[in-house]
Amino acid sequence: MRLSDRISQVAPSATLAITSRAKQMQAAGIDVVNFGAGEPDFDTPAFIKEAAKKALDAGDTKYNAKSGPKLVAAIAAKLARENGITAGADQIIINFGGKHSLYCAFQVLLNPDDKVLIPAPYWVSYPEQVRLAGGQPVVLPAGPEAGFKITPRQVLDAARGAKILVLNSPSNPTGVTYTPEELTAIAQAVLKTDLIVFSDEIYEKLVYGDTKFVSFAALDKALPQRTITFNGLSKTYSMTGWRLGWAAGPKEVISAMKNLMSHETSDTVSFAQAGALEAYTSPASAEAVESMRREFQKRGQHMAARLNAIGGIRCVEPTGAFYCFPDVSAHFGKTLGGVKVAGSLDFAKAALESANVALVPGDAFGDDRCVRLSFATSTAIIDKGLDRLAKMLA
Ligand SMILES: Cc1ncc(COP(=O)(O)O)c(C=O)c1O
């Protein structure tokens, strides 16, 4: 059957591809250490699950979730309290994950060939979602030598004729977080242009050491009218399977997204929204989130130190999210585990097939010198996987 031109130009998610190959090997009895996962390894906190169960028992099983308006109000309160962003109910939309929020936003803003500036390394779905909306991704390179951060100059140089700038701090895949000063400098550059900013803040709560998170829209009073803030429950509350995310921004954009969603999926899952409401309002949430954050911090520091102790690997210590993104290019040109390694895809292939370690090639994120390792796994597993990797590279 002939598929649409639209879908034919979209690459399948490389992250999902490596995870499914690793799962396939595991099902065949092979002991694979999986650093491919993009989700917390903790269970959803029990009090959140209880709220969803209660909603089910109370008959919250129809269209228009009973807790929907309360969840929107809780998100508005969270934005005011924690992020310095004022948003009314008509400026917030709840979607099936942050991924879906971003998808809807690109769909309602992009006309054919509109340009979207995407700093690289980038989360794999940004360019594909832009293409699906008919737009044109324009990459702003920010490799390891730049500390994985774009500069205000890059924004100014690329802004002409571009419509949207995507920012993601803390970042997937690099684990890097912009400082408030760096983000303010980018904001000042943005304000000299006509750019709309998509600020993907999904890893907001996962910051380490003395790293301070700030919301982009709060950095200048002129920013809320041109910024859409994306966030969700997946990473903060370990709720990836609940598929709940949201966006906050100018009324006309949110209203267009609601219009699109009304024909696409209608509302999100009723009882999942009840769980999300509990996550945003329960006094138990702060400690649940903090204990996961502390654990990620410990693992991230450990993984980066171990990676840097392996010859030919250079890794920036992550200040956020749960990924290390080391530069492994010093090993290119070698034969590893029988694979002649020319780039990150070969490196990941060698690691998986010969050391049974699953990691994601940086090529998928727009930087072929690096690979991504998730530290959303125990320290014992991190050690086991890195022992294997060190042995393969020795
Ligand atoms: C940078 C970034 N944005 C958005 C998402 C979307 O997450 P979800 O759709 O589970 O809310 C992810 C998940 O991997 C991500 O890494």
PDBQT file of the ligand as one rigid body, heavy atoms in Angstrom, charges set to zero:
ROOT
HETATM    1  C1  LIG A 401      12.989  16.466  25.960  1.00  0.00    +0.000 C 
HETATM    2  C2  LIG A 401      11.710  15.729  26.078  1.00  0.00    +0.000 A 
HETATM    3  N1  LIG A 401      10.576  16.375  25.847  1.00  0.00    +0.000 NA
HETATM    4  C3  LIG A 401       9.395  15.763  25.933  1.00  0.00    +0.000 A 
HETATM    5  C4  LIG A 401       9.311  14.433  26.262  1.00  0.00    +0.000 A 
HETATM    6  C5  LIG A 401       7.939  13.849  26.293  1.00  0.00    +0.000 C 
HETATM    7  O1  LIG A 401       7.616  13.045  27.356  1.00  0.00    +0.000 OA
HETATM    8  P1  LIG A 401       6.115  12.601  27.588  1.00  0.00    +0.000 P 
HETATM    9  O2  LIG A 401       5.425  12.554  26.271  1.00  0.00    +0.000 OA
HETATM   10  O3  LIG A 401       6.207  11.265  28.233  1.00  0.00    +0.000 OA
HETATM   11  O4  LIG A 401       5.499  13.637  28.480  1.00  0.00    +0.000 OA
HETATM   12  C6  LIG A 401      10.464  13.693  26.488  1.00  0.00    +0.000 A 
HETATM   13  C7  LIG A 401      10.418  12.240  26.749  1.00  0.00    +0.000 C 
HETATM   14  O5  LIG A 401      11.319  11.494  26.488  1.00  0.00    +0.000 OA
HETATM   15  C8  LIG A 401      11.709  14.364  26.409  1.00  0.00    +0.000 A 
HETATM   16  O6  LIG A 401      12.852  13.726  26.655  1.00  0.00    +0.000 OA
ENDROOT
TORSDOF 0
